[in-house]
Amino acid sequence: MIELIIAERCTHCGECAKICPSNVFDAKPNAPPVIARLEDCQTCFLCELYCKADALYVGADCETANSTTFEGAQASGTLGQYRRESGWDEFDGDARFANEHWRMESVFARARDLARNR
């Protein structure tokens, strides 16, 4: 479950709010997003995958949010671990792999729109 947004690292890109299939975040202009609907988090890790600044921490427990701090996540080495170990950025910038359909952005956009309209 999403546990932490690190404001100091956030670039205000809005990718987490854009990609979240459950509409958990509210994007704010020139500010970090707000975790507005924590109970809707599916623990899919998409927000963490798309956050190149490692400003988000998603805990593995999909039932309960723990009280994780930036210091605790950083000390454990788990901050940004999922994105790094998934190989998500492995081919970033390589023109041979410019087609990103495998990220299924349109599928998640439809899911997000459904979540917003319920």
N, C-alpha and C positions, 0 to 999 in steps of 0.2 A: 504494500500500500504506500502511496506517496506520503513521505514523512517530512520532507524538508525542502525549502527553497532558500538558497543562499543568495541573499540580495546583493552582496558585494561581488559575486561572480556573474550574476545575471546580466546579459547583454540587451535585454528587453526586445529580443527578436520575435517573441510570441509563438515560436514553433511548438512549444509544449501545449499551449491552448489550442493551436490549430490542429495538431495531430491527435489529441486525446479522443478516443472513440466514445468515452463516457461523459464528455463535457464537464470534467472535474474542475478545470481552471476558469477563472475570469481574467482575461487579458486586460492590462491597464496601459494606457499610453505613457511611454517614458518611465515605466516603473516595472518592477517584477510582477509576475502574475500572482493572483490570489488563489489559494486552494479553497474553492467555494462549496464544493460538493464532495467532501472526503468520502462519505459513505458510498458514493458511486464508483470509486476507484476499483478497477478490475485487476490491478497489479500486473498490467501487461508490459510495463517497462518501456513503452514507446516514448514517453516524455523524456526518460533518461537517455534513450538511444539518440534522440534528436537534439539533445542539449550538448552542443560542442564545448560549452564553457564549464561543464560539470557542475552546474548550479543547482541540480536537483538530486535528491536522494530518494530512491524507492526501496523500501524494506521488503524482504521476502514474505512476510506474513500478510496474507491477503484478507485476513479477518480483522486484525487490530493494528492500529497505528501505534508505534512505540515512541517514546520521547527521545528521539535521536537528536543530538546536537551536531553542529558543524565539526567541532573539535573531536567528538566521538567517531563520526563517520570518517573524518580525515585520518585519525589515529589508527582506525581499523583497516585502512587501505581499501575500503569498499566504495568510497566516493568515486563515481565514474567507472567502476570496475565492469559493470555489465556492458557498457558501450565499448570499452577497450577490448575486453575478452571476446566479444561477439564478432570482432573484425568489421564492425559497421563502417568505419572510415578507411578500410584497407585499400579500396580502389578510388577513393575521393581524388578528383583532379586528373584521373587517367582517362583520356579521351576515348579509349577503347570501350569503356564501361559507362558512357554518358547516359544511356537509357536506364532510368531508375524505376521502371515499372515494377520491379521486384519488391519495392518498398510499399507497394499497395496503397499509395496515398489516396486514391479515389475510393477504395473500399472503406478506409477509416473515415474519410470525409462523410460518406453516406451514413455510417454508424453514428458519427458525431451529430449530424443533422437530425437523425431520429431521436437521439437522446435529448436534444434541445427542444424538440417539439412534443415531448410527452407530457 
